[in-house]
Amino acid sequence: MMPDAGTVLLVDDHEVVRRGLAEVIDASGDLRVVAETGTVSEGVTAATEYQPDLAVVDVHLPDGTGIEACRLIREASPGTVVVMLTAFADEQAFVAASAAGATGYLLKRIQADELLSSLRRAVAGESLLDPELSAKLSHKVSSADHGDPLLGRLSPQERKVLELIAQGMSNREIAEEIFLAEKTVKNYVSNMLAKLEMSNRSEAAAYASRMDAQSEGAGFAEPGR
């Protein structure tokens, strides 16, 4: 194994998946796995200890979400590039991963050679976030801005929180929906209310409902609803 190979941390609660990934990565010659973990807490501990070049993280973990793991790993090891690897193409998880600092969002059905190519690109500093999905989300943001300057103050994640508040969700339900810790959602709600110059959730929910009625499809209505 080359001594200067890029170091990789794997965070996935399925041992078979970890072993398969490790085998493919270690056989590459220029990447090597330095730690395998199955939980958010273990992943953060390993990132702190090894300071890897790259972390490959599953979206769903037993003690939290891969999105929160991404955020915490980036805090523990700022030089670590995080790539999310998941079984499902989820628009909300994609947005949350991007907001948490992930460089890539890949599906587990990816072929081995394509996976290695993507990981190399990530280590080299390239973004792997799907351009078509990114463009779609940007269009939603632009549409939602039209005719209402207040919405322009909010980040995409804050808008999503506003949308879910309008649907009557609690902070805990929102956290589960967008793969974040409940405390993180609480902070988003506080920031959102401050930017909208509103005092409570009810006022924000009423505002969002009015906007939804005025501009159907502007980012407040879920696809298929």
Secondary structure as UniProt FT lines:
FT   TURN            3..4
FT   STRAND          6..11
FT   HELIX           15..26
FT   TURN            27..28
FT   STRAND          31..37
FT   HELIX           40..50
FT   STRAND          54..58
FT   STRAND          60..61
FT   TURN            62..63
FT   STRAND          64..65
FT   HELIX           66..76
FT   TURN            78..79
FT   STRAND          81..86
FT   HELIX           91..100
FT   STRAND          104..107
FT   TURN            108..109
FT   HELIX           112..123
FT   TURN            124..125
FT   HELIX           131..145
FT   TURN            146..147
FT   HELIX           149..153
FT   HELIX           156..166
FT   TURN            167..168
FT   HELIX           171..178
FT   HELIX           182..196
FT   HELIX           201..214
FT   TURN            216..217
FT   TURN            223..224
//
